[in-house]
């Protein structure tokens, strides 16, 4: 969803033909904070000009090392 939404400013693309505003997302039951965080993440991905392959690799890293941030400092 994040990768699909990179080209959509201020909206979330759930599918090819389904684009929703933050208000619509909250209306269907999404938490407003979740929507806000998702839009912020999408904006950050847009700022670094991430492409689909880079996004997939980033996901693989996160899923492969889920406890990375639990390590002692």
N, C-alpha and C positions, 0 to 999 in steps of 0.2 A: 504494500500500500504506500509506503514511504517513497519507494522508487517510482511508482506510477504517478505520484503527486508532485514530483519535482517541478514539472512544467506548469502547475496550477497554483497561482498565488492566492493564499488565503482560503483555500478549499482542499478537500481531501477526495482523491479519486479512488473509489472502492472497486470499480471495474471500468472497462473501456468506455462504457456508456453510462456510468453512474458517478457523477460529481456532486459532492455535498458541501454546503457551507458549514462553518462551525455551529451555527444555530440549529441547522437541520440535524447534525450529529447528536447534539444534546437532546433534541426533540425525540429522536428514536431511542434514547436511553444511554448514550455514552456520557461518561462523567466529563464535566466541563474542564477539569484539570487535565485529564487524559488528552482531550482534544487540543488543549493549549500546548501541552508538551509535545504532542505529535507534530503540530504545526511548527513549533520551534525546531524540532529535529529536521523536518523537511527543509526549513529555511537554511539550516547549517549545511545540509547536504548540497543544496543549491549553491551556497556561497563557495564551496570547495570544488564545484563543478564535477561531482562524482558521476561516473557512468555506471551502467548496469553491471558490468563485470567487476568493477571495484566494489560496488555495493554488495555483490554476492560474496566476494572474498572477505569483506569486513564482517558479514554475517557468519561466515565459516569460522573466522578467528574467535568471535564472541561465543559461538556455540561450542567450539573445541576447548576453550579455556574459561568456563563459566565462573570458576572460583578465583580468577586472577586478582580481583580487587579485595579478596578476603585475606590475602597474604599479609603477614606482619610487616610493618614499615621498618 
